[in-house]
Amino acid sequence: MHMVNYMFPARALASCLWALTRAGLDSKEIAEKAVLCARDRVMEMTPQDATTITWAL
């Protein structure tokens, strides 16, 4: 269970990066938008999951 929580930010970031790369943005835009996108996805999780991830980082 905890392993899934630890891996979630990386999965969120990877899916955001993939979508932004497909959109044809330049690398700086991709990096900035991917971080915001992943942050938003992680924030949609339950408070318990978010706490677990924060401590894992």
N, CA, C and O atoms as a CHARMM CRD file, in Angstrom:
* protein
*
  228
    1    1 MET  N      0.82500  -1.19800   0.00000 PROA 1      0.00000
    2    1 MET  CA     0.00000   0.00000   0.00000 PROA 1      0.00000
    3    1 MET  C      0.86700   1.25800   0.00000 PROA 1      0.00000
    4    1 MET  O      0.64800   2.17000  -0.79700 PROA 1      0.00000
    5    2 HSD  N      1.83700   1.30000   0.88600 PROA 2      0.00000
    6    2 HSD  CA     2.67900   2.48800   0.96100 PROA 2      0.00000
    7    2 HSD  C      3.50500   2.68100  -0.30500 PROA 2      0.00000
    8    2 HSD  O      3.77100   3.81500  -0.70300 PROA 2      0.00000
    9    3 MET  N      3.91300   1.58600  -0.93900 PROA 3      0.00000
   10    3 MET  CA     4.72700   1.70100  -2.14100 PROA 3      0.00000
   11    3 MET  C      3.96400   2.44900  -3.23400 PROA 3      0.00000
   12    3 MET  O      4.54800   3.24800  -3.96600 PROA 3      0.00000
   13    4 VAL  N      2.67600   2.19400  -3.34400 PROA 4      0.00000
   14    4 VAL  CA     1.86000   2.89600  -4.33600 PROA 4      0.00000
   15    4 VAL  C      1.86500   4.39100  -4.04500 PROA 4      0.00000
   16    4 VAL  O      1.99100   5.20300  -4.96100 PROA 4      0.00000
   17    5 ASN  N      1.72800   4.76000  -2.76100 PROA 5      0.00000
   18    5 ASN  CA     1.73300   6.17100  -2.38900 PROA 5      0.00000
   19    5 ASN  C      3.05600   6.83000  -2.73800 PROA 5      0.00000
   20    5 ASN  O      3.07700   7.96000  -3.22500 PROA 5      0.00000
   21    6 TYR  N      4.15400   6.13900  -2.49700 PROA 6      0.00000
   22    6 TYR  CA     5.46800   6.71200  -2.78700 PROA 6      0.00000
   23    6 TYR  C      5.65600   6.92800  -4.28300 PROA 6      0.00000
   24    6 TYR  O      6.32300   7.87500  -4.69800 PROA 6      0.00000
   25    7 MET  N      5.07300   6.05400  -5.08600 PROA 7      0.00000
   26    7 MET  CA     5.28700   6.12100  -6.52600 PROA 7      0.00000
   27    7 MET  C      4.33400   7.08900  -7.22000 PROA 7      0.00000
   28    7 MET  O      4.57800   7.46700  -8.36600 PROA 7      0.00000
   29    8 PHE  N      3.25700   7.49900  -6.55700 PROA 8      0.00000
   30    8 PHE  CA     2.24300   8.30400  -7.23400 PROA 8      0.00000
   31    8 PHE  C      2.76900   9.61000  -7.82300 PROA 8      0.00000
   32    8 PHE  O      2.44400   9.91500  -8.97000 PROA 8      0.00000
   33    9 PRO  N      3.57200  10.40200  -7.09100 PROA 9      0.00000
   34    9 PRO  CA     4.05000  11.65900  -7.69700 PROA 9      0.00000
   35    9 PRO  C      4.84100  11.42800  -8.97800 PROA 9      0.00000
   36    9 PRO  O      4.71300  12.19400  -9.93300 PROA 9      0.00000
   37   10 ALA  N      5.65300  10.38600  -9.00500 PROA 10     0.00000
   38   10 ALA  CA     6.44000  10.08700 -10.20600 PROA 10     0.00000
   39   10 ALA  C      5.52500   9.70600 -11.36200 PROA 10     0.00000
   40   10 ALA  O      5.75500  10.12400 -12.49700 PROA 10     0.00000
   41   11 ARG  N      4.50000   8.92400 -11.08700 PROA 11     0.00000
   42   11 ARG  CA     3.55400   8.53800 -12.14200 PROA 11     0.00000
   43   11 ARG  C      2.78800   9.75300 -12.64200 PROA 11     0.00000
   44   11 ARG  O      2.58000   9.90900 -13.84500 PROA 11     0.00000
   45   12 ALA  N      2.36700  10.61600 -11.71700 PROA 12     0.00000
   46   12 ALA  CA     1.63700  11.82600 -12.11200 PROA 12     0.00000
   47   12 ALA  C      2.51900  12.70800 -12.98400 PROA 12     0.00000
   48   12 ALA  O      2.07200  13.22700 -14.00700 PROA 12     0.00000
   49   13 LEU  N      3.77300  12.87400 -12.57600 PROA 13     0.00000
   50   13 LEU  CA     4.69900  13.70800 -13.34100 PROA 13     0.00000
   51   13 LEU  C      4.95100  13.11100 -14.71600 PROA 13     0.00000
   52   13 LEU  O      4.98100  13.83400 -15.71200 PROA 13     0.00000
   53   14 ALA  N      5.13200  11.79900 -14.77900 PROA 14     0.00000
   54   14 ALA  CA     5.38700  11.14400 -16.06300 PROA 14     0.00000
   55   14 ALA  C      4.21100  11.32300 -17.01900 PROA 14     0.00000
   56   14 ALA  O      4.41500  11.60500 -18.19900 PROA 14     0.00000
   57   15 SER  N      2.99000  11.16200 -16.52700 PROA 15     0.00000
   58   15 SER  CA     1.83600  11.30700 -17.41700 PROA 15     0.00000
   59   15 SER  C      1.66700  12.75600 -17.85900 PROA 15     0.00000
   60   15 SER  O      1.26300  13.01500 -18.99200 PROA 15     0.00000
   61   16 CYS  N      1.97400  13.70100 -16.97400 PROA 16     0.00000
   62   16 CYS  CA     1.91000  15.11800 -17.35200 PROA 16     0.00000
   63   16 CYS  C      2.97200  15.44200 -18.40100 PROA 16     0.00000
   64   16 CYS  O      2.69500  16.13200 -19.38200 PROA 16     0.00000
   65   17 LEU  N      4.18400  14.93900 -18.18900 PROA 17     0.00000
   66   17 LEU  CA     5.26500  15.17400 -19.15700 PROA 17     0.00000
   67   17 LEU  C      4.89900  14.61900 -20.52300 PROA 17     0.00000
   68   17 LEU  O      5.12700  15.26900 -21.54300 PROA 17     0.00000
   69   18 TRP  N      4.33200  13.42000 -20.54600 PROA 18     0.00000
   70   18 TRP  CA     3.95800  12.79100 -21.80700 PROA 18     0.00000
   71   18 TRP  C      2.94000  13.65700 -22.54200 PROA 18     0.00000
   72   18 TRP  O      3.08700  13.91500 -23.73700 PROA 18     0.00000
   73   19 ALA  N      1.90600  14.10700 -21.82600 PROA 19     0.00000
   74   19 ALA  CA     0.85900  14.91700 -22.45800 PROA 19     0.00000
   75   19 ALA  C      1.41900  16.24200 -22.98100 PROA 19     0.00000
   76   19 ALA  O      1.06500  16.67900 -24.07500 PROA 19     0.00000
   77   20 LEU  N      2.28800  16.87400 -22.20100 PROA 20     0.00000
   78   20 LEU  CA     2.84800  18.16400 -22.61700 PROA 20     0.00000
   79   20 LEU  C      3.81200  18.01100 -23.79000 PROA 20     0.00000
   80   20 LEU  O      3.86600  18.87600 -24.66400 PROA 20     0.00000
   81   21 THR  N      4.56100  16.93200 -23.81400 PROA 21     0.00000
   82   21 THR  CA     5.47300  16.67400 -24.93100 PROA 21     0.00000
   83   21 THR  C      4.67600  16.50000 -26.22200 PROA 21     0.00000
   84   21 THR  O      5.06500  16.99800 -27.27800 PROA 21     0.00000
   85   22 ARG  N      3.56100  15.78800 -26.12100 PROA 22     0.00000
   86   22 ARG  CA     2.70500  15.57600 -27.28800 PROA 22     0.00000
   87   22 ARG  C      2.09400  16.89200 -27.77800 PROA 22     0.00000
   88   22 ARG  O      1.75700  17.01900 -28.95500 PROA 22     0.00000
   89   23 ALA  N      1.95400  17.86100 -26.88600 PROA 23     0.00000
   90   23 ALA  CA     1.36300  19.15100 -27.25900 PROA 23     0.00000
   91   23 ALA  C      2.34900  20.03300 -28.03200 PROA 23     0.00000
   92   23 ALA  O      1.95800  21.06100 -28.58500 PROA 23     0.00000
   93   24 GLY  N      3.62300  19.63500 -28.07300 PROA 24     0.00000
   94   24 GLY  CA     4.60700  20.36400 -28.85800 PROA 24     0.00000
   95   24 GLY  C      5.17800  21.60800 -28.19900 PROA 24     0.00000
   96   24 GLY  O      5.65200  22.50900 -28.89100 PROA 24     0.00000
   97   25 LEU  N      5.14100  21.67400 -26.88400 PROA 25     0.00000
   98   25 LEU  CA     5.70300  22.82700 -26.17600 PROA 25     0.00000
   99   25 LEU  C      7.22700  22.72900 -26.13000 PROA 25     0.00000
  100   25 LEU  O      7.78500  21.64600 -26.30800 PROA 25     0.00000
  101   26 ASP  N      7.90000  23.85500 -25.89200 PROA 26     0.00000
  102   26 ASP  CA     9.35600  23.78600 -25.75600 PROA 26     0.00000
  103   26 ASP  C      9.71500  23.24300 -24.36800 PROA 26     0.00000
  104   26 ASP  O      8.86100  23.17000 -23.48400 PROA 26     0.00000
  105   27 SER  N     10.96700  22.86800 -24.18800 PROA 27     0.00000
  106   27 SER  CA    11.37000  22.15600 -22.97400 PROA 27     0.00000
  107   27 SER  C     11.14700  22.95400 -21.69000 PROA 27     0.00000
  108   27 SER  O     10.78900  22.38100 -20.66100 PROA 27     0.00000
  109   28 LYS  N     11.35500  24.26600 -21.74100 PROA 28     0.00000
  110   28 LYS  CA    11.13900  25.08600 -20.53600 PROA 28     0.00000
  111   28 LYS  C      9.66200  25.09500 -20.15400 PROA 28     0.00000
  112   28 LYS  O      9.31900  24.94700 -18.98100 PROA 28     0.00000
  113   29 GLU  N      8.78900  25.26900 -21.14900 PROA 29     0.00000
  114   29 GLU  CA     7.34500  25.25600 -20.88400 PROA 29     0.00000
  115   29 GLU  C      6.90800  23.89200 -20.36300 PROA 29     0.00000
  116   29 GLU  O      6.10000  23.80400 -19.43900 PROA 29     0.00000
  117   30 ILE  N      7.44200  22.83400 -20.95900 PROA 30     0.00000
  118   30 ILE  CA     7.09500  21.47900 -20.52800 PROA 30     0.00000
  119   30 ILE  C      7.47600  21.28300 -19.06400 PROA 30     0.00000
  120   30 ILE  O      6.67900  20.77300 -18.27700 PROA 30     0.00000
  121   31 ALA  N      8.68600  21.68400 -18.69700 PROA 31     0.00000
  122   31 ALA  CA     9.15200  21.50500 -17.31700 PROA 31     0.00000
  123   31 ALA  C      8.27100  22.27100 -16.33200 PROA 31     0.00000
  124   31 ALA  O      7.87000  21.72500 -15.30400 PROA 31     0.00000
  125   32 GLU  N      7.97200  23.51900 -16.63800 PROA 32     0.00000
  126   32 GLU  CA     7.15600  24.33900 -15.73500 PROA 32     0.00000
  127   32 GLU  C      5.74000  23.79300 -15.59700 PROA 32     0.00000
  128   32 GLU  O      5.21800  23.67000 -14.48900 PROA 32     0.00000
  129   33 LYS  N      5.12700  23.46800 -16.72600 PROA 33     0.00000
  130   33 LYS  CA     3.74700  23.00100 -16.69700 PROA 33     0.00000
  131   33 LYS  C      3.63500  21.59700 -16.10200 PROA 33     0.00000
  132   33 LYS  O      2.64300  21.29200 -15.44000 PROA 33     0.00000
  133   34 ALA  N      4.62200  20.74800 -16.32100 PROA 34     0.00000
  134   34 ALA  CA     4.57200  19.38800 -15.78400 PROA 34     0.00000
  135   34 ALA  C      4.59200  19.39400 -14.26300 PROA 34     0.00000
  136   34 ALA  O      3.87700  18.61900 -13.62800 PROA 34     0.00000
  137   35 VAL  N      5.40700  20.26300 -13.67600 PROA 35     0.00000
  138   35 VAL  CA     5.47100  20.34000 -12.21100 PROA 35     0.00000
  139   35 VAL  C      4.12500  20.79800 -11.64700 PROA 35     0.00000
  140   35 VAL  O      3.63600  20.23200 -10.67000 PROA 35     0.00000
  141   36 LEU  N      3.53300  21.81000 -12.25400 PROA 36     0.00000
  142   36 LEU  CA     2.22600  22.29500 -11.79200 PROA 36     0.00000
  143   36 LEU  C      1.14500  21.23600 -11.97900 PROA 36     0.00000
  144   36 LEU  O      0.29600  21.04200 -11.10900 PROA 36     0.00000
  145   37 CYS  N      1.18400  20.56100 -13.10800 PROA 37     0.00000
  146   37 CYS  CA     0.20700  19.51400 -13.40500 PROA 37     0.00000
  147   37 CYS  C      0.31300  18.38200 -12.38500 PROA 37     0.00000
  148   37 CYS  O     -0.70000  17.94000 -11.84300 PROA 37     0.00000
  149   38 ALA  N      1.52900  17.91500 -12.12300 PROA 38     0.00000
  150   38 ALA  CA     1.72600  16.82700 -11.16200 PROA 38     0.00000
  151   38 ALA  C      1.30500  17.26400  -9.76400 PROA 38     0.00000
  152   38 ALA  O      0.69400  16.48900  -9.02800 PROA 38     0.00000
  153   39 ARG  N      1.62800  18.50100  -9.39500 PROA 39     0.00000
  154   39 ARG  CA     1.23400  19.01300  -8.07400 PROA 39     0.00000
  155   39 ARG  C     -0.29000  18.99000  -7.93600 PROA 39     0.00000
  156   39 ARG  O     -0.82000  18.58200  -6.90200 PROA 39     0.00000
  157   40 ASP  N     -0.98300  19.42500  -8.97400 PROA 40     0.00000
  158   40 ASP  CA    -2.44600  19.43700  -8.93100 PROA 40     0.00000
  159   40 ASP  C     -3.00400  18.02600  -8.79700 PROA 40     0.00000
  160   40 ASP  O     -3.96600  17.80900  -8.06000 PROA 40     0.00000
  161   41 ARG  N     -2.41700  17.07700  -9.49200 PROA 41     0.00000
  162   41 ARG  CA    -2.89100  15.69500  -9.40300 PROA 41     0.00000
  163   41 ARG  C     -2.66000  15.12200  -8.01400 PROA 41     0.00000
  164   41 ARG  O     -3.51500  14.41300  -7.48300 PROA 41     0.00000
  165   42 VAL  N     -1.51500  15.42400  -7.42700 PROA 42     0.00000
  166   42 VAL  CA    -1.22300  14.93000  -6.07800 PROA 42     0.00000
  167   42 VAL  C     -2.17500  15.58200  -5.07100 PROA 42     0.00000
  168   42 VAL  O     -2.61300  14.92900  -4.12400 PROA 42     0.00000
  169   43 MET  N     -2.49600  16.85900  -5.26900 PROA 43     0.00000
  170   43 MET  CA    -3.39100  17.56500  -4.35000 PROA 43     0.00000
  171   43 MET  C     -4.81100  17.00400  -4.38200 PROA 43     0.00000
  172   43 MET  O     -5.57500  17.20000  -3.43700 PROA 43     0.00000
  173   44 GLU  N     -5.16800  16.30800  -5.45900 PROA 44     0.00000
  174   44 GLU  CA    -6.49900  15.70900  -5.56000 PROA 44     0.00000
  175   44 GLU  C     -6.61900  14.44700  -4.71400 PROA 44     0.00000
  176   44 GLU  O     -7.71700  13.92400  -4.52900 PROA 44     0.00000
  177   45 MET  N     -5.50400  13.96300  -4.20500 PROA 45     0.00000
  178   45 MET  CA    -5.52400  12.75600  -3.38500 PROA 45     0.00000
  179   45 MET  C     -6.08500  13.06800  -2.00200 PROA 45     0.00000
  180   45 MET  O     -6.30700  14.23000  -1.66000 PROA 45     0.00000
  181   46 THR  N     -6.31000  12.03000  -1.21600 PROA 46     0.00000
  182   46 THR  CA    -6.81400  12.22800   0.14300 PROA 46     0.00000
  183   46 THR  C     -5.72000  12.84600   1.00300 PROA 46     0.00000
  184   46 THR  O     -4.53900  12.68800   0.69700 PROA 46     0.00000
  185   47 PRO  N     -6.08600  13.54300   2.06700 PROA 47     0.00000
  186   47 PRO  CA    -5.06300  14.13900   2.95400 PROA 47     0.00000
  187   47 PRO  C     -4.07100  13.10500   3.48300 PROA 47     0.00000
  188   47 PRO  O     -2.88300  13.40400   3.60800 PROA 47     0.00000
  189   48 GLN  N     -4.53500  11.90500   3.79300 PROA 48     0.00000
  190   48 GLN  CA    -3.63600  10.86200   4.30300 PROA 48     0.00000
  191   48 GLN  C     -2.59200  10.50000   3.24800 PROA 48     0.00000
  192   48 GLN  O     -1.40900  10.38000   3.56500 PROA 48     0.00000
  193   49 ASP  N     -3.01700  10.32500   2.00400 PROA 49     0.00000
  194   49 ASP  CA    -2.08300  10.00300   0.92400 PROA 49     0.00000
  195   49 ASP  C     -1.08800  11.13200   0.72200 PROA 49     0.00000
  196   49 ASP  O      0.10500  10.88200   0.54800 PROA 49     0.00000
  197   50 ALA  N     -1.56000  12.35900   0.74400 PROA 50     0.00000
  198   50 ALA  CA    -0.68400  13.50900   0.54200 PROA 50     0.00000
  199   50 ALA  C      0.35300  13.60700   1.65900 PROA 50     0.00000
  200   50 ALA  O      1.51200  13.93600   1.40400 PROA 50     0.00000
  201   51 THR  N     -0.05800  13.32400   2.89100 PROA 51     0.00000
  202   51 THR  CA     0.87600  13.35800   4.02400 PROA 51     0.00000
  203   51 THR  C      1.95000  12.29300   3.84900 PROA 51     0.00000
  204   51 THR  O      3.13100  12.54900   4.08100 PROA 51     0.00000
  205   52 THR  N      1.53800  11.10700   3.44400 PROA 52     0.00000
  206   52 THR  CA     2.48900  10.01000   3.23000 PROA 52     0.00000
  207   52 THR  C      3.51200  10.39300   2.17000 PROA 52     0.00000
  208   52 THR  O      4.70500  10.13700   2.33200 PROA 52     0.00000
  209   53 ILE  N      3.04900  11.00300   1.09200 PROA 53     0.00000
  210   53 ILE  CA     3.94800  11.39800   0.00900 PROA 53     0.00000
  211   53 ILE  C      4.89700  12.50100   0.46500 PROA 53     0.00000
  212   53 ILE  O      6.08500  12.47200   0.14500 PROA 53     0.00000
  213   54 THR  N      4.38400  13.45400   1.19700 PROA 54     0.00000
  214   54 THR  CA     5.23200  14.54900   1.67100 PROA 54     0.00000
  215   54 THR  C      6.37200  14.01900   2.52100 PROA 54     0.00000
  216   54 THR  O      7.51300  14.45500   2.36800 PROA 54     0.00000
  217   55 TRP  N      6.08100  13.09100   3.40500 PROA 55     0.00000
  218   55 TRP  CA     7.13200  12.52100   4.25200 PROA 55     0.00000
  219   55 TRP  C      8.08600  11.66300   3.43100 PROA 55     0.00000
  220   55 TRP  O      9.27300  11.58000   3.74700 PROA 55     0.00000
  221   56 ALA  N      7.57700  11.02300   2.37600 PROA 56     0.00000
  222   56 ALA  CA     8.42700  10.17200   1.54100 PROA 56     0.00000
  223   56 ALA  C      9.44800  11.00200   0.77700 PROA 56     0.00000
  224   56 ALA  O     10.56800  10.54900   0.53900 PROA 56     0.00000
  225   57 LEU  N      9.06700  12.21200   0.39500 PROA 57     0.00000
  226   57 LEU  CA     9.96500  13.07400  -0.36200 PROA 57     0.00000
  227   57 LEU  C     10.99800  13.66700   0.56600 PROA 57     0.00000
  228   57 LEU  O     11.85800  14.42900   0.12600 PROA 57     0.00000
